[in-house]
């Protein structure tokens, strides 16, 4: 198995959750000055840390999923400011560099749900359960 496909370690998972919780607190308290983020509530769904914990990919989506690309660009412009605030909140040797990315898991879940509710698929699933 290559390093790229390797599952995250417990240390990476713990650090990711620590960063996620602290980032949610910072976003709730701070008033970001970026005009594209005025009145936008972001949902932070996951944080993935690199093995050395110096980089973090933050998966987020605006509440309601409206204008996601604009919100992601705007939050990335604020990443340096947020990293500074995050450094005061968490006790880690290094504060990770933050990169915000759009979370597509909600769209994927909706797509799978729509596929499962198609008449042909629903018929096949109901025949599997009765057989």
KELUM-864368 format. One record per residue: residue number from 0; residue in three letters; x negated, y, z negated of N, C-alpha, C in turn. Coordinates in Angstrom, 2 decimals. Layout:
residues N
ATOM | torlum | ketor | n_x | n_y | n_z | ca_x | ca_y | ca_z | c_x | c_y | c_z
ATOM | NUM | ALA | X | Y | Z | X | Y | Z | X | Y | Z
...
//
This chain:
residues 131
ATOM | torlum | ketor | n_x | n_y | n_z | ca_x | ca_y | ca_z | c_x | c_y | c_z
ATOM | 0 | UNK | -0.84 | -1.17 | 0.00 | 0.00 | 0.00 | 0.00 | -0.89 | 1.24 | 0.00
ATOM | 1 | UNK | -0.60 | 2.19 | 0.87 | -1.43 | 3.38 | 0.95 | -1.08 | 4.33 | -0.19
ATOM | 2 | UNK | -2.00 | 5.26 | -0.46 | -1.79 | 6.23 | -1.53 | -0.56 | 7.10 | -1.28
ATOM | 3 | UNK | -0.27 | 7.38 | -0.02 | 0.85 | 8.26 | 0.31 | 2.19 | 7.62 | -0.07
ATOM | 4 | UNK | 2.29 | 6.29 | 0.01 | 3.53 | 5.58 | -0.29 | 3.59 | 5.09 | -1.74
ATOM | 5 | UNK | 2.59 | 5.39 | -2.52 | 2.52 | 4.91 | -3.89 | 3.58 | 5.61 | -4.75
ATOM | 6 | UNK | 4.23 | 4.85 | -5.60 | 5.24 | 5.42 | -6.49 | 4.57 | 6.36 | -7.49
ATOM | 7 | UNK | 5.29 | 7.39 | -7.92 | 4.71 | 8.33 | -8.88 | 4.48 | 7.65 | -10.23
ATOM | 8 | UNK | 3.42 | 8.07 | -10.90 | 3.11 | 7.51 | -12.22 | 4.05 | 8.10 | -13.27
ATOM | 9 | UNK | 4.05 | 7.48 | -14.43 | 4.87 | 8.01 | -15.54 | 4.43 | 9.43 | -15.90
ATOM | 10 | UNK | 3.15 | 9.67 | -15.82 | 2.62 | 11.01 | -16.11 | 3.18 | 12.04 | -15.12
ATOM | 11 | UNK | 3.21 | 11.70 | -13.83 | 3.76 | 12.60 | -12.81 | 5.25 | 12.83 | -13.05
ATOM | 12 | UNK | 5.97 | 11.78 | -13.38 | 7.41 | 11.91 | -13.62 | 7.69 | 12.79 | -14.84
ATOM | 13 | UNK | 6.93 | 12.58 | -15.93 | 7.11 | 13.40 | -17.13 | 6.78 | 14.85 | -16.86
ATOM | 14 | UNK | 5.69 | 15.10 | -16.14 | 5.30 | 16.47 | -15.82 | 6.34 | 17.12 | -14.92
ATOM | 15 | UNK | 6.88 | 16.38 | -13.97 | 7.91 | 16.90 | -13.09 | 9.15 | 17.32 | -13.85
ATOM | 16 | UNK | 9.58 | 16.49 | -14.80 | 10.75 | 16.84 | -15.61 | 10.47 | 18.03 | -16.51
ATOM | 17 | UNK | 9.27 | 18.10 | -17.06 | 8.88 | 19.23 | -17.89 | 8.94 | 20.52 | -17.08
ATOM | 18 | UNK | 8.38 | 20.49 | -15.89 | 8.39 | 21.66 | -15.01 | 9.83 | 22.02 | -14.61
ATOM | 19 | UNK | 10.64 | 21.02 | -14.29 | 12.02 | 21.28 | -13.88 | 12.81 | 21.97 | -14.99
ATOM | 20 | UNK | 12.72 | 21.45 | -16.20 | 13.45 | 22.05 | -17.32 | 12.98 | 23.47 | -17.60
ATOM | 21 | UNK | 11.67 | 23.67 | -17.60 | 11.13 | 25.01 | -17.86 | 11.51 | 25.98 | -16.75
ATOM | 22 | UNK | 11.49 | 25.52 | -15.51 | 11.83 | 26.38 | -14.37 | 13.30 | 26.78 | -14.41
ATOM | 23 | UNK | 14.16 | 25.85 | -14.80 | 15.59 | 26.18 | -14.94 | 15.76 | 27.27 | -16.00
ATOM | 24 | UNK | 15.04 | 27.15 | -17.12 | 15.12 | 28.17 | -18.18 | 14.62 | 29.52 | -17.67
ATOM | 25 | UNK | 13.51 | 29.52 | -16.96 | 12.95 | 30.77 | -16.43 | 13.92 | 31.41 | -15.44
ATOM | 26 | UNK | 14.49 | 30.63 | -14.54 | 15.43 | 31.18 | -13.56 | 16.70 | 31.71 | -14.22
ATOM | 27 | UNK | 17.11 | 31.09 | -15.33 | 18.31 | 31.56 | -16.04 | 18.05 | 32.90 | -16.73
ATOM | 28 | UNK | 16.82 | 33.10 | -17.22 | 16.49 | 34.34 | -17.96 | 16.05 | 35.48 | -17.06
ATOM | 29 | UNK | 15.26 | 35.18 | -16.05 | 14.65 | 36.22 | -15.24 | 15.60 | 36.74 | -14.17
ATOM | 30 | UNK | 15.48 | 38.01 | -13.89 | 16.23 | 38.63 | -12.79 | 15.24 | 38.86 | -11.66
ATOM | 31 | UNK | 15.28 | 38.00 | -10.67 | 14.34 | 38.09 | -9.55 | 14.71 | 39.28 | -8.67
ATOM | 32 | UNK | 13.72 | 40.03 | -8.25 | 13.96 | 41.27 | -7.51 | 14.18 | 41.08 | -6.02
ATOM | 33 | UNK | 14.02 | 39.87 | -5.53 | 14.19 | 39.63 | -4.10 | 15.65 | 39.85 | -3.71
ATOM | 34 | UNK | 15.91 | 40.70 | -2.72 | 17.30 | 40.99 | -2.34 | 18.05 | 39.77 | -1.79
ATOM | 35 | UNK | 17.33 | 38.82 | -1.22 | 17.98 | 37.61 | -0.71 | 18.44 | 36.67 | -1.82
ATOM | 36 | UNK | 17.98 | 36.92 | -3.05 | 18.36 | 36.07 | -4.17 | 19.38 | 36.73 | -5.10
ATOM | 37 | UNK | 19.80 | 37.93 | -4.78 | 20.81 | 38.62 | -5.60 | 22.12 | 37.84 | -5.54
ATOM | 38 | UNK | 22.61 | 37.45 | -6.70 | 23.87 | 36.74 | -6.79 | 23.82 | 35.29 | -6.34
ATOM | 39 | UNK | 22.62 | 34.75 | -6.13 | 22.48 | 33.35 | -5.69 | 22.06 | 32.50 | -6.89
ATOM | 40 | UNK | 22.80 | 31.44 | -7.15 | 22.44 | 30.49 | -8.19 | 21.80 | 29.28 | -7.52
ATOM | 41 | UNK | 20.61 | 28.95 | -7.96 | 19.90 | 27.80 | -7.39 | 20.02 | 26.60 | -8.30
ATOM | 42 | UNK | 20.22 | 25.45 | -7.70 | 20.23 | 24.19 | -8.42 | 18.90 | 23.49 | -8.14
ATOM | 43 | UNK | 18.13 | 23.26 | -9.19 | 16.86 | 22.55 | -9.07 | 17.17 | 21.07 | -9.30
ATOM | 44 | UNK | 17.04 | 20.26 | -8.25 | 17.43 | 18.87 | -8.37 | 16.27 | 17.95 | -8.75
ATOM | 45 | UNK | 15.08 | 18.27 | -8.29 | 13.93 | 17.39 | -8.55 | 12.64 | 18.16 | -8.42
ATOM | 46 | UNK | 11.65 | 17.75 | -9.20 | 10.29 | 18.29 | -9.08 | 9.35 | 17.10 | -8.94
ATOM | 47 | UNK | 8.57 | 17.10 | -7.88 | 7.58 | 16.04 | -7.66 | 6.19 | 16.65 | -7.78
ATOM | 48 | UNK | 5.42 | 16.11 | -8.69 | 4.06 | 16.60 | -8.92 | 3.04 | 15.72 | -8.22
ATOM | 49 | UNK | 1.96 | 16.35 | -7.78 | 0.86 | 15.60 | -7.17 | 0.16 | 14.79 | -8.26
ATOM | 50 | UNK | -0.63 | 13.78 | -7.88 | -1.31 | 12.97 | -8.90 | -2.20 | 13.78 | -9.85
ATOM | 51 | UNK | -2.81 | 14.86 | -9.36 | -3.64 | 15.68 | -10.24 | -2.85 | 16.77 | -10.97
ATOM | 52 | UNK | -1.55 | 16.83 | -10.76 | -0.61 | 17.76 | -11.40 | -0.90 | 19.23 | -11.09
ATOM | 53 | UNK | -1.64 | 19.49 | -10.02 | -1.94 | 20.88 | -9.66 | -0.96 | 21.44 | -8.63
ATOM | 54 | UNK | -0.15 | 20.60 | -8.04 | 0.84 | 21.03 | -7.05 | 2.18 | 20.41 | -7.39
ATOM | 55 | UNK | 3.23 | 21.19 | -7.21 | 4.58 | 20.68 | -7.47 | 5.50 | 21.07 | -6.32
ATOM | 56 | UNK | 6.21 | 20.10 | -5.80 | 7.24 | 20.35 | -4.79 | 8.56 | 20.39 | -5.53
ATOM | 57 | UNK | 9.24 | 21.53 | -5.42 | 10.51 | 21.71 | -6.11 | 11.62 | 21.64 | -5.09
ATOM | 58 | UNK | 12.53 | 20.69 | -5.29 | 13.66 | 20.52 | -4.38 | 14.85 | 21.24 | -4.99
ATOM | 59 | UNK | 15.39 | 22.18 | -4.23 | 16.49 | 22.98 | -4.74 | 17.46 | 23.31 | -3.62
ATOM | 60 | UNK | 18.63 | 23.75 | -4.03 | 19.67 | 24.13 | -3.08 | 20.50 | 25.22 | -3.74
ATOM | 61 | UNK | 20.92 | 26.23 | -2.96 | 21.80 | 27.25 | -3.54 | 23.15 | 26.63 | -3.88
ATOM | 62 | UNK | 23.75 | 27.11 | -4.94 | 25.06 | 26.61 | -5.34 | 26.05 | 26.81 | -4.20
ATOM | 63 | UNK | 26.70 | 25.76 | -3.80 | 27.61 | 25.81 | -2.67 | 26.93 | 25.52 | -1.35
ATOM | 64 | UNK | 25.61 | 25.47 | -1.33 | 24.86 | 25.13 | -0.13 | 24.88 | 26.20 | 0.96
ATOM | 65 | UNK | 25.27 | 27.42 | 0.62 | 25.36 | 28.49 | 1.61 | 24.00 | 29.12 | 1.87
ATOM | 66 | UNK | 23.68 | 29.34 | 3.12 | 22.48 | 30.06 | 3.54 | 21.20 | 29.51 | 2.89
ATOM | 67 | UNK | 21.05 | 28.22 | 2.96 | 19.92 | 27.54 | 2.32 | 18.56 | 28.01 | 2.83
ATOM | 68 | UNK | 18.34 | 28.10 | 4.16 | 17.00 | 28.51 | 4.62 | 16.57 | 29.89 | 4.09
ATOM | 69 | UNK | 17.49 | 30.83 | 4.04 | 17.17 | 32.17 | 3.53 | 16.80 | 32.11 | 2.05
ATOM | 70 | UNK | 17.56 | 31.33 | 1.28 | 17.29 | 31.21 | -0.15 | 15.95 | 30.53 | -0.40
ATOM | 71 | UNK | 15.62 | 29.53 | 0.38 | 14.35 | 28.82 | 0.20 | 13.17 | 29.74 | 0.53
ATOM | 72 | UNK | 13.28 | 30.51 | 1.61 | 12.23 | 31.47 | 1.95 | 12.07 | 32.49 | 0.83
ATOM | 73 | UNK | 13.18 | 32.97 | 0.29 | 13.15 | 33.99 | -0.75 | 12.52 | 33.45 | -2.03
ATOM | 74 | UNK | 12.90 | 32.25 | -2.44 | 12.34 | 31.69 | -3.69 | 10.86 | 31.37 | -3.52
ATOM | 75 | UNK | 10.43 | 31.01 | -2.31 | 9.00 | 30.79 | -2.07 | 8.22 | 32.09 | -2.16
ATOM | 76 | UNK | 8.85 | 33.22 | -1.79 | 8.18 | 34.52 | -1.97 | 7.98 | 34.85 | -3.44
ATOM | 77 | UNK | 8.83 | 34.30 | -4.30 | 8.75 | 34.55 | -5.74 | 7.94 | 33.48 | -6.47
ATOM | 78 | UNK | 7.37 | 32.53 | -5.74 | 6.71 | 31.38 | -6.36 | 5.55 | 31.78 | -7.27
ATOM | 79 | UNK | 4.77 | 32.77 | -6.88 | 3.63 | 33.20 | -7.70 | 4.11 | 33.79 | -9.02
ATOM | 80 | UNK | 5.14 | 34.62 | -8.96 | 5.74 | 35.20 | -10.17 | 6.28 | 34.08 | -11.07
ATOM | 81 | UNK | 7.00 | 33.14 | -10.49 | 7.58 | 32.04 | -11.26 | 6.50 | 31.15 | -11.87
ATOM | 82 | UNK | 5.41 | 30.97 | -11.15 | 4.30 | 30.17 | -11.67 | 3.71 | 30.84 | -12.91
ATOM | 83 | UNK | 3.60 | 32.16 | -12.88 | 3.10 | 32.89 | -14.05 | 4.00 | 32.73 | -15.25
ATOM | 84 | UNK | 5.30 | 32.84 | -15.03 | 6.27 | 32.66 | -16.12 | 6.27 | 31.22 | -16.62
ATOM | 85 | UNK | 6.13 | 30.30 | -15.70 | 6.11 | 28.88 | -16.05 | 4.90 | 28.55 | -16.91
ATOM | 86 | UNK | 3.77 | 29.20 | -16.64 | 2.55 | 28.98 | -17.41 | 2.71 | 29.34 | -18.87
ATOM | 87 | UNK | 3.61 | 30.27 | -19.17 | 3.87 | 30.65 | -20.57 | 4.84 | 29.68 | -21.25
ATOM | 88 | UNK | 5.60 | 28.94 | -20.45 | 6.64 | 28.05 | -20.98 | 6.14 | 26.64 | -21.27
ATOM | 89 | UNK | 5.22 | 26.14 | -20.45 | 4.80 | 24.75 | -20.56 | 3.38 | 24.66 | -21.08
ATOM | 90 | UNK | 3.09 | 23.54 | -21.73 | 1.74 | 23.32 | -22.22 | 1.10 | 22.23 | -21.37
ATOM | 91 | UNK | 0.48 | 22.68 | -20.29 | -0.26 | 21.78 | -19.41 | -1.63 | 22.42 | -19.19
ATOM | 92 | UNK | -2.60 | 21.60 | -18.86 | -3.94 | 22.11 | -18.62 | -3.94 | 23.11 | -17.46
ATOM | 93 | UNK | -3.20 | 22.77 | -16.40 | -3.08 | 23.65 | -15.24 | -1.61 | 23.88 | -14.95
ATOM | 94 | UNK | -1.27 | 25.09 | -14.60 | 0.09 | 25.35 | -14.14 | 0.11 | 25.02 | -12.65
ATOM | 95 | UNK | 1.00 | 24.13 | -12.23 | 0.98 | 23.70 | -10.83 | 1.38 | 24.82 | -9.87
ATOM | 96 | UNK | 0.82 | 24.76 | -8.67 | 1.24 | 25.64 | -7.59 | 2.61 | 25.18 | -7.14
ATOM | 97 | UNK | 3.56 | 26.11 | -7.01 | 4.94 | 25.76 | -6.71 | 5.25 | 25.94 | -5.23
ATOM | 98 | UNK | 5.87 | 24.93 | -4.66 | 6.36 | 25.00 | -3.28 | 7.82 | 24.56 | -3.32
ATOM | 99 | UNK | 8.71 | 25.45 | -2.91 | 10.14 | 25.16 | -2.94 | 10.57 | 24.61 | -1.58
ATOM | 100 | UNK | 11.39 | 23.56 | -1.63 | 11.90 | 22.94 | -0.41 | 13.40 | 22.70 | -0.57
ATOM | 101 | UNK | 14.09 | 22.70 | 0.55 | 15.53 | 22.45 | 0.53 | 15.78 | 20.98 | 0.21
ATOM | 102 | UNK | 16.75 | 20.72 | -0.63 | 17.10 | 19.35 | -0.99 | 18.20 | 18.87 | -0.07
ATOM | 103 | UNK | 17.91 | 17.86 | 0.71 | 18.88 | 17.34 | 1.66 | 19.66 | 16.15 | 1.14
ATOM | 104 | UNK | 19.48 | 15.80 | -0.13 | 20.14 | 14.60 | -0.65 | 21.65 | 14.73 | -0.70
ATOM | 105 | UNK | 22.17 | 15.94 | -0.92 | 23.62 | 16.12 | -0.95 | 24.22 | 15.93 | 0.44
ATOM | 106 | UNK | 23.54 | 16.44 | 1.46 | 24.00 | 16.25 | 2.83 | 23.95 | 14.77 | 3.22
ATOM | 107 | UNK | 22.89 | 14.10 | 2.80 | 22.74 | 12.68 | 3.09 | 23.84 | 11.86 | 2.41
ATOM | 108 | UNK | 24.16 | 12.20 | 1.17 | 25.22 | 11.50 | 0.44 | 26.57 | 11.72 | 1.12
ATOM | 109 | UNK | 26.83 | 12.93 | 1.59 | 28.08 | 13.22 | 2.29 | 28.16 | 12.42 | 3.59
ATOM | 110 | UNK | 27.05 | 12.33 | 4.29 | 27.01 | 11.58 | 5.55 | 27.29 | 10.09 | 5.30
ATOM | 111 | UNK | 26.67 | 9.52 | 4.28 | 26.89 | 8.11 | 3.96 | 28.34 | 7.87 | 3.54
ATOM | 112 | UNK | 28.87 | 8.79 | 2.76 | 30.28 | 8.66 | 2.33 | 31.21 | 8.68 | 3.54
ATOM | 113 | UNK | 30.93 | 9.60 | 4.48 | 31.76 | 9.67 | 5.68 | 31.66 | 8.38 | 6.49
ATOM | 114 | UNK | 30.47 | 7.81 | 6.59 | 30.30 | 6.54 | 7.31 | 31.08 | 5.41 | 6.64
ATOM | 115 | UNK | 31.03 | 5.36 | 5.32 | 31.72 | 4.29 | 4.60 | 33.24 | 4.40 | 4.70
ATOM | 116 | UNK | 33.74 | 5.60 | 4.96 | 35.19 | 5.79 | 5.06 | 35.71 | 5.68 | 6.49
ATOM | 117 | UNK | 34.84 | 5.40 | 7.44 | 35.31 | 5.17 | 8.81 | 36.15 | 3.90 | 8.82
ATOM | 118 | UNK | 37.21 | 3.86 | 9.63 | 38.12 | 2.70 | 9.64 | 37.41 | 1.37 | 9.89
ATOM | 119 | UNK | 36.49 | 1.32 | 10.85 | 35.80 | 0.06 | 11.16 | 34.97 | -0.44 | 9.97
ATOM | 120 | UNK | 34.25 | 0.47 | 9.34 | 33.40 | 0.11 | 8.21 | 34.26 | -0.28 | 7.01
ATOM | 121 | UNK | 35.31 | 0.49 | 6.75 | 36.20 | 0.19 | 5.62 | 36.84 | -1.19 | 5.80
ATOM | 122 | UNK | 37.24 | -1.51 | 7.04 | 37.83 | -2.82 | 7.31 | 36.82 | -3.93 | 7.02
ATOM | 123 | UNK | 35.58 | -3.75 | 7.49 | 34.55 | -4.76 | 7.25 | 34.24 | -4.91 | 5.77
ATOM | 124 | UNK | 34.20 | -3.80 | 5.06 | 33.93 | -3.88 | 3.63 | 35.05 | -4.57 | 2.88
ATOM | 125 | UNK | 36.31 | -4.32 | 3.25 | 37.43 | -4.96 | 2.55 | 37.48 | -6.45 | 2.88
ATOM | 126 | UNK | 37.09 | -6.86 | 4.09 | 37.07 | -8.30 | 4.41 | 35.94 | -9.01 | 3.68
ATOM | 127 | UNK | 34.81 | -8.31 | 3.44 | 33.70 | -8.90 | 2.68 | 34.11 | -9.15 | 1.23
ATOM | 128 | UNK | 34.87 | -8.25 | 0.65 | 35.27 | -8.37 | -0.74 | 36.28 | -9.49 | -0.93
ATOM | 129 | UNK | 37.16 | -9.70 | 0.05 | 38.18 | -10.74 | -0.10 | 37.67 | -12.13 | 0.26
ATOM | 130 | UNK | 36.53 | -12.18 | 1.02 | 36.03 | -13.45 | 1.54 | 35.15 | -14.13 | 0.60
//
